[in-house]
Amino acid sequence: MEIEFVSSARSSVGLEWELACVDHDSGELTPAAPEVLAKLGEGEDGVFPQVTAELLTNTVEVVSGPHDRIRDSVGDLSHMIDRVRTVTDGMGVDLMSAGTHPFSQWFEQDVTPNHERYATLIDRTQWWGRQMLIWGVHMHIGIEDKKKVLPILNGLLTYYPHFQALSASSPFWAGEATGYASSRALIFQQLPTAGLPPQLTGWDKYEELVGDLTHVGVIDDHSELRWDLRPSPKWGTLEVRYCDGVSTTAEIASLAALAQCLVEEFSTALDNGEEIPVMQPWFVRENKWRAARYGMDAIIIQNAAGDEQLVADDLLALLTRLEPIASRLGCLDELMGLSTILDRGASYQRQLAVAAANDGNLRSVVSSLVAELRDGLR
């Protein structure tokens, strides 16, 4: 099976941000998305920036256009959120973003109607599919040559725990503290085509895999591979899907800068005839679990030799290494914004702190998430 990969501008960035609609008074999720989209008009495929529906009626997704600079992609998102608020503010609906909602129940949510793809997903996955009460951020980074796609993908898997720890924002599930920084990461991988991607050696192997899965009816096309990191042939990108929903534009900008810089670093290495370091799949899998469980306190595996370090310390060294690339790409301020997360705590840490300060009241956690999205970190 031949799959065309549309070349795109090298290291360009497009962002997708899933936002939850919550009732202003109760903090519960509310099925506001159909009304919001009816008033705004749902975006057309390939026309950016836009706002679109998602699996559940409690969710709207804002999508940027592709840009060379992070600030322009994030500017698109901010513009679309402002548009959404012209409707939601008058409805008594607030917006928030996290990997999970602290207390709403999955079985009380409605699937978006009249979307065949969503209906097919729920029909196939049943109970597990209905539990996908989760939100994330997807970052598309442009690749100019399909020969680079899989080597860069394999290299990026080494940095899975860095993205997971920084973005972790789902410590609660259905009103309970889970003991995990990111419960979303483990919930989402229950879908049959989700989770970690295989480490393939070339584009032909990717085409072979998609052909096999299509032949036996697992998927209808490659877009139904919901891997944590995947090629996106239609857009000519690598799609980084590690991250929980993050609550501020500053955080999404910093995570996008990290992705952009790593892809550019690897692309340059390939141009120079160098091999990109990779890790064994079992190390990658272990790192995913450690970051989901322990977040910023995770001791991660750094390389194929099995060296280990606290993820926060490894991040500091990584920022220093990527600083020249960020300067060249015009995203140094955004990349260095990761230090704010290191200083102030990732979202899961902030949520747990708010709950502790309010005798475990999770309504207060929702209020803090709403405030962070509207006003940023204070």
N, C-alpha and C positions, 0 to 999 in steps of 0.2 A: 504493500500500500504506500503510494507516494503522498507525502504531506508537504505542501508548499509552505515555506517559512518566509513571510514578507519582511524584507529588510527594512529596518527603521533607523532613525538617527541614533548614532552610538551614544550610549549612556543617557539617553533622554529618559524622562520620568513621567509616568501617569499614575494617578492615585485613586483608589476606591475606598470609601469610608462608610461603614454601616453605622447608622444612628438609630437608637431606640426611642420610641415615642412613649412618654409616661404622663400619667394624669398629674396635673399640677398639685392637686390637693392630697391625693392618697399615695402618690409615688408608684402606683401599680402601672404595669404596661397597659397601653390602650391601643385598640385597632384603628389608629387614625390615618394610616398611610393611604388607603384608597381615597379618602376625602381630600387629603393633601394633594395627591397626584391629580385628582379630578380638577382641582382648582388651579394647579400650576401647569398641568400638562406633563405627562411622563416623557422623558428624553427619548430621542430617536437613536437607533443603533448607529454608532459611528459619528454622532454629532455631540461635541463636547464644548464646555462643561455641561453636565446634566444631572438630573435627579431621577432615580428609578425606583421601582418596587423591588422587594426581596421576597424570600420564602414566606415570611410571616407578615400579617397585616399590621404588626406593631413596628415595622422597620421601614425606613427610607434609606437609600444609599445615594451619597453624593459622589460624583465622578469628575475628575479633572480632565483637561486635555493633556496631550503629551507636550512637555516643555524641556528645554535644555537645563533650566535652573529650577531648583527646588522651590524657591520663593514664588515662582509663577504658578506651579502646580498647586501649592497650598493656597495661593490667592484665589484660584478657581474654586477650591473647596469652601473657602470662607464666603465667597460670593454666593454659592449655592445654598449654604446654610442660612445666610441672611434672607434669601428668597423663601426658603422653607418656613422661616420664622414669621414672615408676613402673613402666613396662614395659621401656623400652629399657635402663635401667641393669642390670637383671637378665639381659639378653640379651647383654651385652658389646658394646652398640651405643652410639656417641656421636652427638650431633647437631651439625651445623654449618650455616652459611649463607654462601654466596658465589655469585657469578654463574656460576662453573664450579668443578668439582673440579680440583685442581692436576694430578692424574696418572691418574685412572681412565679407562678406555677406553669410548667410547660403544657400541661393538659388543658389549660384554660385559653390557650392561644389559637388563633385561626390562621390557616394557610391561605395565602393570597389566591383568590379565585381567578379562573379564566387564564391560567398560565399552564400550558400542557406540560412543560418541563418540571414544574414543581409538583404537579399532580402525579406524574410518573415517578418522581423521586419518592414521594410519600407512599405510593402504592407498592413500590418495590421494597422499601426499607422499613415500613410499618412503625413499630414502637420506637426503634432507634431513630428513625427519621423524624418522628414527631417530637423527639427530645432535643432537636437542634435549636434550642433557645439560646443562641450564642451569636456574638458579633465579632467582626474582625476588620483588619485593614489589609488591603491587597496593593502591592507596589509593583508596577510594571517598569522594568528597566530595559531600554532599547539595546538590541544586539544587531550589528550590521551584517553579520555573516553566520549562517546556520551552523557552520563547522565549529563555531565557538560555543554554541549554546550548551551542549552537554558537558564539556570540560568545565565551563564556568559554573554550571549547576552543581556538579560534583564538588567543586571547591567551596561553594557557598554553604554546603551542608556542614562544614566545619564550624561555621558561625551561627548555626541554628540556635544554640543556647544563649548567645548574646542577644539576639533579637527577642527570644522568648522571655528571658529574664527582664529585659528593659520594658517590654510591653505588657508583662503579666498583669492582668486586671480582673481576674475571675476567682477570688478566694471564697466566694459564697455561691451556693446552689440551692434554690428553692427554700431559702430561709435558714440554711445551715452553713456554718464555717466548715470548709472541706479539708483544711490542712494543706491545701495546694495553693501555690501562687497563681497557677493557671489551670483551673478545671476544664476550661474550654479546649485546651490542647488535646486532652484525653477523651473528651466527649466527641469531638469532631472526628477523630480517627476511627470511630465505630462504623462510619459509613463504608461500604464495601470498596469504594475506589478512592478513599481519603487516606491521609497519613503520609509517611515518608515516601519519596519517590525511589525507584530503583536506581542504582548507579550504572548507567548505560555508557558504553564506550564510544558510540557514534550515532549520528542521525539515522543511519540505516537500521540500527537496533531499536531506536524509538519507533520508527515506522513499522518495524516487524511486530513490536509489542502491541501497538495500536491495532494493527491488522488482526492479530490473534484475538484480542479482546473483543473486537467488533464481530469477528467471525462467530464466536461462541455466545454473543448476545449480552456480554457484560456491559458494554457501552454502545451507543449509536455513533459517536464520533469522539475525537480526542478531547473536546471541551468537557466531557463528562469525567475525565480523570481529575479528581479533586485533591491532588497531591498538595502537600504543604509548600512545595516549590515545583513549578512546572513550566515547560515551554508554553508560550501562547503564540502559535504560528500565525493566527489571524492578524495580530498586532505587531509581530516581529519583536517580541519581548521575552524576557524571563519574568515570570510572575511570582513574587515573593509573598507567600501567604502564611508565614509563620505567626504573625502578630495577632494578639488579642486586640479588641477594640481599645483605642487609646482616647483619653478624655480631653486632650487639648491639641490645638493646631501646632503648638510648639513641639510637642512630642512626636506628632506624625511627621513634621518637618525633619526632626533629628534622625528618626528611624529611616526615613527616605534617603537622607544624606549618607547614612551608613551603608545602605544598600547600593546607592549610586557609586560611592567611592570604591567599594569592594569589587563591583562588576568592572569598573574602569581599571582597577589594579590588575585584575585577572586578564582582562582583554589586552592590556599592554604586555603582560607576561607572554601571552600567546603570540603577539606580534613579534616578540623578541626570540621566539623559538623555545621558550622555557615551558616546563611542565608545571601545572598547578597542583600543589600538594592536596592530597585527599586523605580521608580517614576510613577505616574499616566500617562497614555498615553497622556492625554491632556497637562500635563506639558512638556512632551518630545516634543510634537509637537510645543508648544509655544517656547521652547528653540531653536529648529531648526530654526524657523522663526527669532527670535531675533538675533541669531548669523549670519544668512545670511544677515540680514538687517544692523546690527550695527557692526559686526565683533568684534574687540577687545574692543569696547566701549559698548558691550552688558551687560545689567544687567540680569544675568541668575538665574533660579530657581535651587537651590542646592539639594533639597531633597523633600520627600513626604509631609513634614510639610509646604512647601512653603517658606522656607527661601531664601533670594536673596542676590547676591553679584556681583560686577563687575567681569567679567570673568577673567581679568588679575590678579586680587587679588586672586581669587580662584585657579588659576593656580600656583601661588607662593606657596600656602599652599599645593597643590597637589604634587609639585616637592619635597618639604620637606618630605612628607609622603612616597613617592615612592623611595627616595634616597637609603635606605638599599636594596631594591629589585633590583634596577638598579646596585648596586655594586656587588650583587651576580650573576646577569646575565651578567655582563661584558659590560653594556651599559651606565654607569654613565656619561661619557663624552658626549655621544649622547643625553641623556635625558637633561642634563644641557644646551645643545645647544638651548633648547627652550627659555632660557633667552635672547639669541641673537635676537630672533623674538620679544620678549617683548621690547627689547631695540631699535632695528632698525626698527621695524614695520613689520607687515605682508605684503605679496606681494601686496594686494589691496591698502594698504597705500603707499607703495613705488611707485606703478604705478600712483596713483593719484598725488603724489608729483612730479614725472617726467613730467606728463602732465601739471601741473600748472607751472612748471619752464620753459616749452617750449610753452607757449601760447596755450595750448590745443592740440598741435601737437601729434597725437597718433602714428605716425611713430616712434617718439622718445621713446614711451613706448615699442614698439616692440624691438627696438634696445637695450633698457635696459634689457628686458627679455632674449634676445639672449646672451647678455654679462654675465648676472647672471648665466645662465646655463653653459656657457663655463668657466667662471673664478670664480664663487662664488661671495658672497657679498664683496664689496670693502669698 
